[in-house]
């Protein structure tokens, strides 16, 4: 998903959306893989009885993040021209970095990183996205809509991480 987010961002930077078929193939693979992971998490209670449910919810939300990136790219590919503002590009980059921080927070089980992610995602979702929506129009608003959905899901995942990270034994 991180790689796909980078490819979508690159498409917007280049103003080129000619790789829709590749994005569709990756979407099918991500869907298949996450479906398998969810079945295995529940069947084998991966993470234990308590955390298996949280992991399944996390996996379900991650696939929704990918769908939002795919749908944003698909929308852009459907347009003859799809140039967005610098502020929208900057927001996309910040959201991509937030997704990378989500990955790092989960992989390291670091509560401080999860807290940083929550604060960043909260600010993007409740301050930056609405501000840009008010100032923007046309295609920019559609792209900001998708970015808002992505950061909303990341924010929900940040909250979920606190349940998956064991409290430190100090």
C-alpha positions in Angstrom: 0.0 0.0 0.0 2.9 2.3 0.8 4.4 1.6 -2.7 1.0 2.2 -4.3 0.6 5.5 -2.4 4.0 6.6 -3.8 3.0 5.6 -7.3 -0.2 7.5 -7.1 1.7 10.6 -5.8 4.2 10.2 -8.6 1.3 10.2 -11.1 0.0 13.4 -9.7 3.5 15.0 -9.8 3.9 14.0 -13.5 0.3 14.7 -14.3 0.2 11.3 -16.0 -2.2 8.5 -15.1 -1.4 6.0 -17.9 -0.9 3.1 -15.5 -4.5 2.5 -14.5 -4.3 -1.2 -15.6 -1.3 -1.8 -13.4 -3.1 0.0 -10.5 -6.1 -2.3 -11.1 -3.9 -5.4 -11.0 -2.3 -4.4 -7.8 -5.8 -3.7 -6.3 -6.8 -7.2 -7.1 -3.7 -8.6 -5.5 -4.1 -6.4 -2.4 -7.7 -7.5 -2.1 -6.8 -11.1 -2.4 -4.0 -10.9 0.0 -5.9 -8.9 2.7 -8.8 -11.4 2.4 -6.4 -14.2 3.0 -4.8 -12.4 6.0 -8.2 -11.7 7.6 -9.3 -15.3 7.3 -6.0 -16.5 8.8 -6.1 -13.9 11.6 -9.5 -15.1 12.7 -9.0 -18.8 12.1 -5.8 -19.0 14.0 -6.4 -16.1 16.4 -3.2 -14.5 15.4 -2.1 -12.0 18.1 -4.1 -13.9 20.7 -7.8 -13.8 21.6 -7.7 -10.1 22.4 -5.6 -8.8 19.6 -6.9 -11.0 16.7 -10.0 -8.9 16.4 -8.1 -5.7 16.5 -5.7 -7.0 13.8 -8.6 -8.1 11.6 -10.1 -4.6 11.9 -6.7 -3.0 11.1 -6.4 -5.2 8.1 -9.9 -4.3 6.9 -9.1 -0.6 7.2 -5.8 -0.9 5.5 -7.5 -2.3 2.4 -9.9 0.7 2.5 -6.9 3.1 2.5 -5.7 1.3 -0.6 -9.1 1.5 -2.2 -9.2 5.3 -1.6 -5.8 5.7 -3.3 -6.9 3.5 -6.2 -10.2 5.4 -6.6 -8.4 8.7 -6.5 -6.0 7.5 -9.3 -8.9 6.1 -11.3 -10.8 9.5 -11.0 -7.6 11.3 -12.2 -7.2 8.8 -15.1 -10.8 9.4 -16.2 -10.1 13.1 -16.8 -8.5 14.5 -19.9 -6.5 16.8 -17.7 -5.9 16.4 -14.0 -3.6 19.0 -12.6 -4.0 19.7 -8.9 -2.7 22.6 -6.8 0.7 22.6 -5.0 -1.2 22.6 -1.6 -3.1 19.4 -2.6 0.2 17.8 -3.7 1.8 18.8 -0.4 -1.2 17.4 1.5 -0.9 14.1 -0.4 2.8 13.9 0.5 2.0 14.6 4.2 -0.7 11.9 4.2 1.7 9.4 2.5 4.2 10.2 5.2 1.5 9.6 7.8 0.8 6.2 6.3 4.5 5.3 6.5 4.5 6.4 10.2 1.5 4.1 10.7 3.5 1.2 9.3 6.5 2.1 11.5 4.4 2.5 14.6 2.9 -0.9 14.1 6.1 -2.6 13.2 8.1 -1.2 16.1 5.1 -1.4 18.6 6.2 2.1 19.6 3.6 4.0 21.6 5.4 7.3 21.1 5.3 6.9 17.3 1.7 6.0 17.5 1.0 9.1 19.6 2.9 11.2 17.0 0.9 9.6 14.2 -2.4 10.3 16.0 -1.4 14.0 16.6 -0.3 14.4 12.9 -3.3 12.7 11.5 -5.7 14.6 13.8 -4.2 17.9 12.6 -4.4 16.9 9.0 -8.0 15.6 9.2 -9.5 18.3 11.4 -7.5 21.4 10.3 -5.7 21.1 7.0 -8.3 19.1 5.0 -11.2 21.4 5.8 -9.1 24.5 5.3 -8.1 23.3 1.8 -11.7 22.2 0.9 -12.9 25.8 1.7 -10.2 27.4 -0.5 -10.3 24.9 -3.4 -12.7 24.2 -6.2 -13.2 21.7 -9.0 -10.9 18.7 -9.4 -8.8 19.8 -6.4 -11.9 19.3 -4.2 -12.4 15.8 -5.4 -8.8 14.9 -4.7 -9.0 16.5 -1.3 -12.1 14.5 -0.6 -10.2 11.2 -1.3 -7.2 12.5 0.8 -9.6 13.3 3.6 -10.9 9.7 3.5 -7.4 8.3 3.6 -6.3 10.4 6.6 -9.6 9.6 8.4 -8.8 5.9 8.0 -5.2 6.4 9.1 -6.5 8.4 12.2 -8.8 5.5 13.1 -5.9 3.1 12.7 -3.7 5.3 14.9 -6.4 4.9 17.6 -6.5 1.2 17.1 -2.7 0.9 17.5 -3.0 1.9 21.1 -4.9 -1.3 21.7 -2.2 -3.4 19.9 0.8 -1.9 21.6 1.6 -3.3 25.0 2.1 -0.7 27.7 5.8 -0.3 28.6 6.9 -1.9 31.8 8.5 1.0 33.6 
